[in-house]
């Protein structure tokens, strides 16, 4: 490892444990003689372009601990897509700060950006090492067993489904649609199945983006469940799609596109509630935790925070070994003889998605196989048990 400064960039959607990775990376960097200063780019790639940089190595121990347990992205995040000219500005700012080591924390899009920054630096004759640290509540990054951020959001959604079930069964009203974030991936929606310990527990139906939505089948299945139990909770991922690949619901307003020109997907819950009311002629309401699911500190999974800290430390150590253009990937829990992680090249990660495995799905109202429960339970931990003896 040569001598230089470390730059840390947070990108994409925040999580409840994103800052745990940041805090552990800062702490780890303090012990490396090759790293003189630790900088952070404010608001992701945008900060690298504008030179909006803060120094991180001066945080007191108490501040670092507070950072470790705070949700969100302390540096600020973004989905900024740099122009060709922007990369030249990034190189200039990195060179000015002598930032020879860069940690990109984020999802598959961030890893693609990290690879491009590395390439532009080398083309400009500025030698850098670039390592990726994974995070996303969607759990869709290729090459890693799990993504820091997912388990806490999964725990939140599973416990919230339990909570909602306790409310609805107490004063039964026919149907509630629980909308779960997830643009095209169903890992989080699948996790709500952890709420079921009895046959009549919520959720009663789960709709995943990986399975085409069929309105007639959905309505028929729902009608059967309501007839049997007197109430039902349906979990719907915001990005569920029709058989032709189109979103079941999306906002058409061009002012609601995100920085990557993608339509806003939220709102499918109300759309489906209207569908249920019109077709089945029964009362239906919707609940939408939305972004709260990825920021709920109260439901942070112990394993998730441990994973987040591990990848932050491992990223700095990988730089210390001279690694570059690779992402820290978590190995399955209990992998024999392992240290819990490995490094995978960016080209095996960037712009790729890992959908909910087809082999883990089954043809049922709750389309979740036992393989998923074996995978997710150790990550989420035990949920709070509830007393339900006297209600249906």
PABALUM-59828 format. One line per 4 residues: their letters; for each residue z, x, y of N, C-alpha, C. Coordinates in steps of 0.1 Angstrom, whole numbers. Layout:
REM residues N
A> Z,X,Y,Z,X,Y,Z,X,Y ~ ...
REM end
This chain:
REM residues 392
XXXX> 0,9,-12,0,0,0,0,9,12 ~ -9,6,22,-10,13,34,1,8,44 ~ -1,11,56,8,7,67,1,-3,76 ~ 7,-14,79,1,-24,88,11,-36,90
XXXX> 5,-46,96,13,-58,98,8,-70,89 ~ 17,-79,87,14,-91,78,12,-103,87 ~ 1,-110,84,-2,-123,91,-1,-134,80 ~ 7,-145,84,8,-156,75,2,-168,82
XXXX> -6,-176,74,-13,-188,78,-9,-199,69 ~ -5,-211,75,-3,-223,68,-15,-232,70 ~ -21,-238,60,-32,-247,62,-31,-259,53 ~ -38,-270,58,-38,-283,51,-25,-291,53
XXXX> -24,-302,44,-13,-311,46,0,-304,43 ~ 11,-307,51,24,-302,48,30,-307,36 ~ 41,-302,31,49,-307,20,64,-305,23 ~ 72,-310,14,87,-309,16,92,-295,14
XXXX> 83,-286,7,88,-273,3,78,-262,9 ~ 69,-266,17,60,-256,23,67,-245,30 ~ 77,-248,37,85,-238,45,93,-229,36 ~ 96,-233,24,103,-225,14,95,-213,11
XXXX> 82,-215,9,72,-204,7,72,-195,18 ~ 71,-201,30,71,-192,43,83,-184,44 ~ 95,-190,42,108,-183,44,109,-171,33 ~ 105,-174,21,106,-164,11,96,-152,13
XXXX> 85,-155,19,75,-145,22,80,-136,33 ~ 86,-142,43,92,-135,54,103,-125,49 ~ 112,-131,41,123,-123,36,118,-112,27 ~ 108,-114,19,103,-104,10,96,-93,18
XXXX> 89,-97,28,82,-87,37,91,-77,43 ~ 103,-82,47,113,-73,53,117,-62,45 ~ 115,-63,31,119,-52,23,108,-42,19 ~ 96,-44,25,84,-36,22,82,-26,33
XXXX> 83,-13,30,81,-2,40,67,-2,46 ~ 57,-7,39,44,-7,44,41,-18,54 ~ 50,-28,55,48,-39,65,57,-36,77 ~ 51,-34,88,59,-32,100,64,-44,107
XXXX> 55,-54,109,58,-66,116,52,-78,108 ~ 58,-90,110,53,-102,103,49,-112,114 ~ 37,-116,114,32,-125,124,28,-139,117 ~ 28,-149,124,23,-162,120,13,-168,129
XXXX> 2,-174,124,-8,-180,132,-4,-195,134 ~ -3,-199,146,1,-213,149,-11,-222,146 ~ -8,-233,139,-18,-243,136,-30,-237,128 ~ -27,-229,118,-36,-225,108,-48,-217,113
XXXX> -60,-219,108,-72,-211,112,-73,-212,127 ~ -70,-223,133,-71,-225,148,-64,-214,155 ~ -52,-210,150,-44,-200,157,-50,-186,155 ~ -56,-184,144,-63,-171,142,-75,-170,152
XXXX> -82,-181,154,-93,-180,163,-89,-178,178 ~ -79,-186,182,-74,-186,196,-65,-174,199 ~ -60,-167,189,-50,-157,191,-36,-163,194 ~ -34,-175,189,-21,-182,191,-12,-177,180
XXXX> -5,-166,182,3,-159,172,18,-158,176 ~ 27,-159,167,41,-157,169,46,-146,160 ~ 56,-139,164,63,-129,155,74,-136,147 ~ 74,-133,134,84,-140,125,95,-131,120
XXXX> 94,-118,122,104,-109,116,117,-109,123 ~ 119,-116,135,131,-116,142,140,-128,139 ~ 137,-136,129,145,-147,126,159,-143,121 ~ 170,-149,126,183,-146,120,185,-153,107
XXXX> 195,-148,99,197,-153,86,199,-168,85 ~ 206,-173,95,208,-188,95,195,-195,98 ~ 187,-190,107,174,-196,110,165,-196,98 ~ 165,-185,90,157,-184,78,161,-194,68
XXXX> 174,-196,66,179,-206,57,175,-220,61 ~ 176,-223,74,172,-236,79,157,-238,77 ~ 149,-227,79,135,-228,76,132,-231,62 ~ 140,-225,53,137,-226,38,139,-241,34
XXXX> 148,-249,40,150,-262,36,144,-273,45 ~ 136,-269,54,130,-279,63,116,-283,58 ~ 113,-296,58,100,-301,54,90,-298,65 ~ 77,-300,62,66,-298,71,60,-284,70
XXXX> 54,-280,81,48,-266,82,53,-261,95 ~ 62,-252,95,69,-247,107,60,-240,117 ~ 49,-234,111,39,-227,120,29,-237,126 ~ 29,-249,121,19,-259,124,7,-256,115
XXXX> 1,-267,111,-11,-266,102,-23,-272,108 ~ -34,-272,101,-46,-278,106,-56,-279,95 ~ -67,-287,97,-79,-287,88,-91,-282,96 ~ -88,-272,105,-98,-267,113,-109,-260,105
XXXX> -122,-263,108,-133,-256,101,-139,-247,111 ~ -138,-234,109,-143,-224,119,-158,-224,119 ~ -164,-221,131,-178,-219,133,-181,-204,130 ~ -194,-201,128,-197,-186,126,-191,-177,136
XXXX> -192,-182,149,-186,-173,160,-171,-172,159 ~ -165,-182,154,-150,-182,152,-145,-170,144 ~ -153,-167,133,-148,-157,124,-148,-143,131 ~ -157,-141,141,-157,-129,148,-145,-128,157
XXXX> -140,-139,163,-128,-140,171,-116,-137,162 ~ -116,-142,150,-105,-140,141,-104,-125,138 ~ -115,-118,135,-115,-104,132,-109,-96,144 ~ -113,-100,156,-109,-93,168,-94,-94,169
XXXX> -88,-106,167,-74,-109,168,-66,-101,158 ~ -71,-101,145,-64,-94,135,-64,-79,137 ~ -76,-74,142,-77,-60,145,-67,-56,156 ~ -66,-65,167,-58,-62,178,-43,-61,174
XXXX> -39,-69,164,-25,-69,159,-23,-60,147 ~ -34,-53,143,-33,-44,131,-28,-52,119 ~ -32,-64,117,-28,-72,106,-37,-69,94 ~ -32,-60,86,-39,-55,75,-37,-63,62
XXXX> -26,-71,63,-23,-79,51,-22,-94,56 ~ -28,-103,48,-29,-117,52,-25,-126,40 ~ -15,-135,43,-12,-145,33,-17,-159,38 ~ -25,-165,30,-30,-178,33,-23,-188,24
XXXX> -15,-197,30,-8,-207,22,-14,-221,24 ~ -19,-226,12,-26,-239,13,-32,-243,0 ~ -42,-252,1,-49,-258,-10,-62,-251,-13 ~ -71,-258,-20,-83,-251,-24,-92,-249,-12
XXXX> -92,-257,-2,-100,-255,10,-95,-243,18 ~ -82,-241,18,-76,-230,25,-80,-217,17 ~ -80,-217,4,-84,-205,-4,-99,-202,-1 ~ -107,-212,1,-121,-209,5,-121,-202,19
XXXX> -113,-207,28,-113,-201,41,-107,-187,41 ~ -97,-184,32,-92,-171,30,-102,-161,25 ~ -111,-166,16,-121,-157,11,-131,-154,22 ~ -135,-164,30,-144,-161,41,-139,-152,51
XXXX> -126,-153,55,-120,-144,64,-120,-130,59 ~ -117,-128,46,-117,-115,40,-131,-109,41 ~ -141,-117,38,-155,-112,38,-159,-108,52 ~ -156,-116,62,-160,-112,76,-152,-100,81
XXXX> -140,-98,77,-133,-86,81,-139,-74,75 ~ -143,-74,62,-149,-63,56,-163,-60,62 ~ -171,-70,65,-184,-69,72,-182,-62,85 ~ -171,-65,92,-169,-59,105,-162,-45,105
XXXX> -160,-40,92,-154,-27,91,-139,-27,93 ~ -132,-38,92,-118,-39,93,-112,-42,79 ~ -106,-32,74,-100,-33,60,-88,-42,60 ~ -88,-52,52,-77,-61,50,-75,-64,35
XXXX> -63,-69,32,-60,-75,19,-56,-89,22 ~ -61,-98,13,-59,-112,15,-54,-118,2 ~ -43,-125,2,-38,-132,-10,-34,-146,-6 ~ -37,-155,-16,-34,-169,-14,-21,-174,-21
XXXX> -14,-183,-14,-2,-189,-19,-4,-204,-20 ~ -4,-210,-32,-8,-224,-34,2,-234,-29 ~ -2,-246,-24,6,-257,-20,-3,-269,-19 ~ 2,-280,-24,-4,-294,-21,4,-304,-29
XXXX> 6,-315,-23,13,-326,-30,3,-333,-40 ~ -10,-330,-39,-20,-337,-47,-20,-330,-61 ~ -15,-318,-63,-15,-311,-75,-29,-309,-81 ~ -38,-306,-72,-52,-306,-76,-59,-292,-75
XXXX> -51,-281,-73,-57,-268,-72,-60,-262,-86 ~ -72,-258,-88,-76,-252,-100,-69,-239,-103 ~ -67,-235,-115,-62,-222,-119,-47,-221,-119 ~ -39,-231,-115,-25,-230,-115,-19,-242,-123
XXXX> -8,-240,-130,-2,-251,-138,2,-262,-130 ~ 8,-259,-118,13,-269,-109,12,-264,-95 ~ 13,-272,-85,12,-268,-71,25,-271,-64 ~ 32,-261,-58,44,-264,-50,41,-275,-40
XXXX> 50,-285,-39,49,-296,-31,47,-309,-39 ~ 40,-308,-51,37,-319,-59,50,-325,-65 ~ 58,-317,-71,70,-322,-78,79,-330,-69 ~ 81,-325,-57,90,-333,-48,84,-346,-44
XXXX> 71,-346,-41,64,-358,-37,64,-368,-49 ~ 62,-362,-61,63,-371,-73,76,-377,-75 ~ 87,-369,-73,100,-374,-74,103,-385,-64 ~ 98,-383,-52,99,-394,-41,92,-406,-46
XXXX> 80,-405,-50,73,-417,-54,79,-424,-66 ~ 83,-417,-76,90,-423,-88,102,-430,-84 ~ 111,-423,-76,124,-430,-72,121,-442,-63 ~ 111,-441,-54,108,-452,-46,103,-464,-54
XXXX> 95,-461,-64,91,-472,-73,103,-479,-80 ~ 113,-471,-84,125,-477,-89,132,-486,-79 ~ 133,-480,-67,140,-487,-56,133,-501,-53 ~ 119,-500,-52,112,-512,-49,113,-522,-60
XXXX> 113,-517,-72,115,-527,-83,128,-534,-83 ~ 139,-527,-79,152,-533,-78,152,-544,-67 ~ 145,-542,-56,144,-552,-46,136,-564,-50 ~ 125,-562,-56,116,-573,-59,122,-582,-71
XXXX> 128,-575,-81,133,-582,-92,146,-590,-88 ~ 152,-586,-77,164,-593,-72,161,-606,-65 ~ 150,-607,-58,146,-619,-52,131,-620,-55 ~ 127,-624,-67,114,-623,-72,103,-630,-62
XXXX> 94,-622,-59,82,-627,-52,70,-621,-60 ~ 59,-629,-62,49,-625,-72,45,-611,-73 ~ 38,-605,-62,32,-592,-64,34,-584,-52 ~ 36,-571,-54,36,-561,-43,27,-549,-48
XXXX> 18,-545,-38,10,-534,-40,16,-522,-34 ~ 19,-511,-41,25,-499,-36,14,-489,-35 ~ 10,-486,-23,-1,-476,-20,4,-462,-20 ~ -3,-453,-27,2,-439,-29,-9,-430,-23
XXXX> -5,-420,-16,-15,-410,-10,-22,-403,-22 ~ -34,-399,-19,-43,-392,-29,-57,-395,-26 ~ -64,-387,-19,-78,-390,-15,-87,-392,-28 ~ -86,-384,-37,-95,-386,-49,-88,-382,-62
XXXX> -75,-379,-62,-67,-374,-73,-55,-383,-76 ~ -52,-386,-89,-42,-395,-92,-29,-390,-97 ~ -26,-377,-95,-14,-371,-101,-2,-378,-95 ~ -1,-381,-82,11,-387,-76,13,-401,-81
XXXX> 2,-409,-81,3,-422,-86,8,-423,-101 ~ 3,-413,-109,7,-413,-123,22,-410,-124 ~ 28,-403,-114,42,-399,-115,51,-412,-113 ~ 46,-422,-107,54,-435,-106,57,-441,-119
XXXX> 50,-437,-130,53,-442,-143,67,-437,-148 ~ 72,-426,-142,85,-422,-145,96,-432,-143 ~ 93,-442,-134,103,-452,-131,105,-462,-142 ~ 96,-462,-152,97,-472,-163,106,-467,-174
XXXX> 117,-474,-176,126,-471,-188,127,-483,-197 ~ 123,-495,-192,123,-507,-199,109,-514,-198 ~ 106,-523,-207,93,-529,-207,89,-536,-194 ~ 99,-543,-188,96,-550,-176,99,-543,-163
XXXX> 101,-530,-164,103,-522,-152,90,-519,-144 ~ 92,-518,-131,80,-514,-123,77,-499,-126 ~ 65,-495,-124,53,-503,-121,47,-510,-133 ~ 40,-521,-131,34,-528,-142,19,-525,-143
XXXX> 13,-520,-133,-1,-516,-133,-2,-503,-124 ~ -10,-493,-129,-13,-481,-121,-28,-479,-120 ~ -33,-478,-108,-47,-476,-106,-50,-462,-101 ~ -57,-454,-109,-60,-440,-106,-74,-438,-101
XXXX> -77,-429,-92,-91,-426,-88,-100,-422,-100 ~ -94,-416,-110,-102,-410,-121,-107,-421,-130 ~ -103,-434,-128,-108,-445,-135,-114,-455,-126 ~ -127,-459,-128,-134,-468,-119,-126,-481,-118
XXXX> -125,-487,-106,-118,-499,-103,-127,-511,-107 ~ -122,-520,-115,-129,-532,-119,-121,-544,-115 ~ -126,-550,-105,-118,-561,-98,-114,-572,-108 ~ -124,-577,-116,-121,-588,-125,-111,-584,-136
XXXX> -112,-572,-141,-101,-568,-151,-88,-567,-145 ~ -88,-561,-133,-75,-559,-126,-68,-573,-123 ~ -76,-583,-119,-70,-596,-116,-65,-603,-128 ~ -73,-601,-139,-69,-607,-152,-56,-601,-157
XXXX> -55,-588,-157,-43,-581,-162,-31,-585,-153 ~ -33,-585,-140,-22,-589,-131,-17,-603,-133 ~ -27,-612,-135,-23,-626,-138,-15,-627,-150 ~ -18,-620,-161,-10,-620,-173,4,-614,-171
XXXX> 5,-604,-164,18,-598,-161,27,-607,-153 ~ 22,-613,-142,30,-622,-134,34,-634,-142 ~ 25,-639,-151,28,-651,-159,40,-647,-168 ~ 40,-635,-173,50,-631,-183,64,-628,-176
XXXX> 64,-620,-165,76,-616,-159,80,-623,-146 ~ 71,-630,-140,74,-637,-128,72,-628,-115 ~ 69,-615,-117,67,-606,-106,60,-594,-111 ~ 54,-586,-102,47,-574,-106,46,-564,-94
XXXX> 47,-552,-98,44,-541,-88,32,-533,-93 ~ 22,-532,-84,10,-525,-87,10,-512,-79 ~ 8,-501,-85,6,-488,-78,-9,-485,-77 ~ -13,-483,-65,-28,-480,-63,-29,-467,-54
XXXX> -36,-458,-59,-39,-446,-52,-49,-450,-40 ~ -46,-444,-29,-54,-448,-17,-69,-445,-19 ~ -73,-436,-28,-87,-432,-30,-93,-438,-42 ~ -88,-449,-47,-95,-455,-59,-109,-458,-56
XXXX> -118,-458,-66,-132,-459,-64,-138,-470,-73 ~ -149,-475,-69,-157,-485,-77,-165,-477,-87 ~ -172,-484,-96,-180,-478,-106,-191,-469,-101 ~ -196,-473,-89,-207,-465,-82,-202,-453,-75
XXXX> -189,-450,-75,-183,-439,-68,-179,-442,-54 ~ -182,-453,-48,-177,-457,-35,-163,-460,-35 ~ -156,-457,-23,-142,-461,-22,-140,-476,-22 ~ -130,-480,-28,-127,-495,-28,-125,-499,-14
XXXX> -118,-491,-6,-116,-494,8,-116,-481,16 ~ -123,-482,28,-122,-471,37,-124,-476,51 ~ -118,-470,61,-120,-473,75,-134,-468,79 ~ -142,-477,85,-156,-473,89,-156,-467,103
XXXX> -145,-469,111,-145,-465,125,-146,-450,126 ~ -157,-445,132,-159,-430,133,-148,-423,141 ~ -140,-430,149,-129,-423,156,-118,-420,146 ~ -118,-425,134,-108,-423,124,-111,-412,114
XXXX> -122,-405,116,-126,-394,107,-116,-382,109 ~ -113,-375,98,-105,-363,100,-114,-351,105 ~ -108,-340,108,-116,-328,113,-127,-324,103 ~ -126,-327,90,-136,-324,81,-146,-335,79
XXXX> -146,-345,89,-155,-357,89,-154,-366,77 ~ -142,-366,71,-139,-375,60,-133,-388,65 ~ -137,-399,59,-131,-412,64,-116,-413,60 ~ -109,-420,68,-95,-423,65,-94,-432,53
XXXX> -86,-429,43,-86,-437,31,-75,-447,30 ~ -64,-445,38,-53,-455,38,-57,-469,41 ~ -51,-478,35,-53,-492,38,-58,-500,25 ~ -60,-493,14,-64,-500,2,-54,-510,-3
XXXX> -41,-508,0,-30,-517,-4,-32,-531,2 ~ -34,-531,15,-36,-544,22,-49,-551,17 ~ -59,-543,15,-72,-548,10,-70,-555,-3 ~ -62,-549,-12,-60,-555,-25,-51,-566,-25
XXXX> -41,-566,-15,-32,-577,-14,-40,-590,-10 ~ -50,-588,-1,-58,-599,3,-66,-604,-8 ~ -71,-595,-17,-79,-598,-28,-71,-607,-38 ~ -58,-603,-40,-50,-610,-50,-47,-624,-44
XXXX> -44,-625,-31,-41,-638,-25,-53,-647,-26 ~ -65,-642,-23,-77,-650,-23,-81,-655,-37 ~ -80,-646,-47,-85,-649,-60,-75,-655,-70 ~ -62,-651,-69,-52,-656,-78,-43,-667,-71
XXXX> -45,-668,-57,-38,-678,-50,-22,-677,-51 ~ -18,-664,-51,-4,-661,-52,0,-652,-41 ~ 13,-652,-37,17,-644,-26,17,-629,-30 ~ 12,-621,-21,11,-606,-24,13,-598,-11
XXXX> 22,-589,-11,25,-580,0,22,-566,-4 ~ 22,-557,6,20,-543,3,30,-534,10 ~ 33,-523,3,42,-512,8,34,-499,8 ~ 36,-491,19,29,-479,20,38,-468,26
XXXX> 44,-460,17,52,-449,21,44,-438,29 ~ 31,-437,25,22,-428,33,28,-413,33 ~ 27,-407,45,31,-393,47,45,-390,44 ~ 54,-401,44,68,-398,41,69,-392,28
XXXX> 60,-396,18,61,-391,5,60,-376,4 ~ 53,-369,14,52,-355,13,62,-348,22 ~ 71,-355,29,80,-349,38,94,-352,35 ~ 97,-359,24,111,-364,22,120,-353,16
XXXX> 128,-347,25,137,-337,21,148,-342,11 ~ 152,-355,12,162,-360,3,158,-360,-11 ~ 145,-360,-14,141,-361,-28,134,-348,-33 ~ 137,-337,-26,131,-324,-31,136,-320,-45
XXXX> 126,-317,-53,129,-312,-67,134,-298,-67 ~ 144,-295,-74,150,-282,-75,139,-272,-81 ~ 131,-276,-91,121,-268,-96,110,-265,-86 ~ 107,-276,-78,96,-274,-68,100,-264,-58
XXXX> 112,-265,-53,116,-255,-43,117,-241,-49 ~ 121,-239,-61,121,-226,-68,107,-221,-69 ~ 97,-230,-73,83,-226,-74,78,-221,-60 ~ 81,-229,-50,76,-226,-37,81,-212,-32
XXXX> 94,-209,-35,99,-196,-31,93,-185,-40 ~ 90,-188,-52,85,-178,-61,71,-174,-56 ~ 62,-183,-53,48,-180,-49,48,-173,-36 ~ 58,-176,-27,58,-168,-14,62,-154,-16
XXXX> 72,-151,-24,76,-138,-27,65,-130,-35 ~ 59,-137,-45,49,-131,-53,37,-127,-45 ~ 33,-135,-35,22,-132,-26,24,-119,-19 ~ 36,-117,-13,38,-104,-6,38,-93,-16
XXXX> 44,-95,-28,45,-84,-37,31,-80,-42 ~ 22,-90,-43,8,-87,-47,1,-79,-37 ~ 3,-82,-24,-2,-74,-13,3,-59,-15 ~ 16,-58,-18,22,-45,-19,16,-37,-31
XXXX> 10,-44,-41,4,-37,-52,-11,-34,-49 ~ -15,-38,-37,-29,-35,-34,-39,-46,-38 ~ -34,-58,-42,-42,-69,-46,-49,-76,-34 ~ -61,-81,-37,-67,-89,-26,-77,-99,-32
XXXX> -80,-109,-24,-89,-120,-28,-85,-127,-41 ~ -72,-129,-42,-66,-136,-53,-55,-145,-49 ~ -53,-156,-57,-42,-165,-54,-31,-164,-65 ~ -19,-166,-60,-8,-166,-70,-8,-180,-77
XXXX> -9,-179,-90,-9,-191,-98,3,-193,-107 ~ 9,-204,-108,21,-206,-116,17,-209,-130 ~ 24,-203,-140,22,-205,-154,31,-216,-159 ~ 27,-223,-170,36,-234,-175,50,-229,-177
XXXX> 59,-238,-175,73,-235,-177,76,-231,-191 ~ 84,-220,-193,87,-215,-206,76,-207,-212 ~ 66,-203,-205,56,-194,-211,62,-181,-216 ~ 60,-178,-229,67,-167,-235,63,-153,-229
XXXX> 73,-145,-226,71,-132,-221,65,-131,-207 ~ 65,-142,-199,58,-141,-186,69,-140,-175 ~ 64,-137,-163,72,-137,-151,70,-150,-144 ~ 63,-159,-149,62,-172,-143,49,-174,-135
XXXX> 42,-163,-133,30,-165,-125,20,-154,-128 ~ 7,-156,-124,-3,-146,-125,-12,-147,-112 ~ -22,-139,-112,-31,-139,-100,-45,-143,-105 ~ -51,-152,-98,-65,-157,-102,-74,-155,-90
XXXX> -86,-151,-92,-96,-148,-81,-99,-161,-73 ~ -101,-159,-60,-104,-170,-51,-116,-178,-56 ~ -126,-171,-62,-138,-179,-66,-136,-188,-78 ~ -124,-187,-84,-120,-197,-95,-112,-208,-89
XXXX> -109,-208,-76,-100,-218,-70,-107,-225,-58 ~ -114,-218,-50,-119,-223,-37,-129,-235,-39 ~ -126,-246,-32,-134,-258,-32,-136,-264,-45 ~ -126,-262,-54,-126,-269,-67,-114,-278,-68
XXXX> -115,-289,-75,-104,-298,-77,-101,-300,-91 ~ -88,-302,-94,-83,-305,-108,-79,-319,-109 ~ -87,-328,-114,-84,-342,-115,-73,-344,-126 ~ -67,-356,-126,-58,-359,-136,-65,-358,-150
XXXX> -60,-351,-160,-68,-349,-172,-72,-361,-179 ~ -84,-362,-183,-89,-374,-190,-82,-375,-204 ~ -78,-364,-210,-71,-365,-223,-57,-370,-222 ~ -52,-370,-209,-38,-375,-207,-38,-390,-203
XXXX> -50,-397,-203,-51,-411,-200,-53,-419,-212 ~ -49,-432,-211,-52,-441,-222,-56,-454,-216 ~ -62,-463,-224,-67,-476,-219,-56,-486,-220 ~ -49,-487,-209,-37,-496,-208,-34,-499,-193
XXXX> -26,-509,-191,-22,-512,-177,-15,-500,-170 ~ -7,-492,-179,-1,-480,-175,-9,-469,-182 ~ -19,-464,-176,-29,-455,-183,-24,-440,-184 ~ -11,-438,-187,-6,-425,-187,-1,-422,-201
XXXX> -6,-411,-206,-2,-407,-220,11,-398,-220 ~ 16,-396,-232,29,-388,-233,28,-374,-229 ~ 15,-368,-229,14,-354,-225,18,-353,-210 ~ 15,-363,-202,19,-362,-188,34,-362,-186
XXXX> 40,-370,-194,55,-371,-192,62,-358,-197 ~ 56,-352,-207,61,-339,-212,60,-328,-201 ~ 49,-330,-194,46,-320,-183,54,-322,-171 ~ 55,-335,-166,61,-338,-153,76,-339,-153
XXXX> 82,-343,-164,97,-346,-163,105,-333,-159 ~ 102,-321,-165,109,-309,-161,107,-306,-147 ~ 96,-309,-141,93,-306,-127,100,-315,-117 ~ 101,-328,-121,107,-338,-112,122,-338,-113
XXXX> 127,-337,-125,142,-338,-128,146,-352,-131 ~ 158,-354,-133,163,-368,-137,163,-377,-124 ~ 159,-389,-126,160,-399,-116,173,-406,-116 ~ 177,-413,-105,189,-420,-105,188,-433,-114
XXXX> 197,-435,-123,197,-447,-131,202,-459,-124 ~ 197,-471,-127,202,-484,-120,206,-494,-130 ~ 215,-503,-126,220,-514,-134,211,-526,-132 ~ 205,-531,-143,196,-542,-142,198,-553,-153
XXXX> 210,-554,-158,212,-562,-170,209,-577,-167 ~ 212,-582,-155,211,-597,-153,198,-602,-147 ~ 189,-593,-145,176,-597,-138,164,-594,-148 ~ 154,-601,-146,142,-600,-154,134,-587,-151
REM end
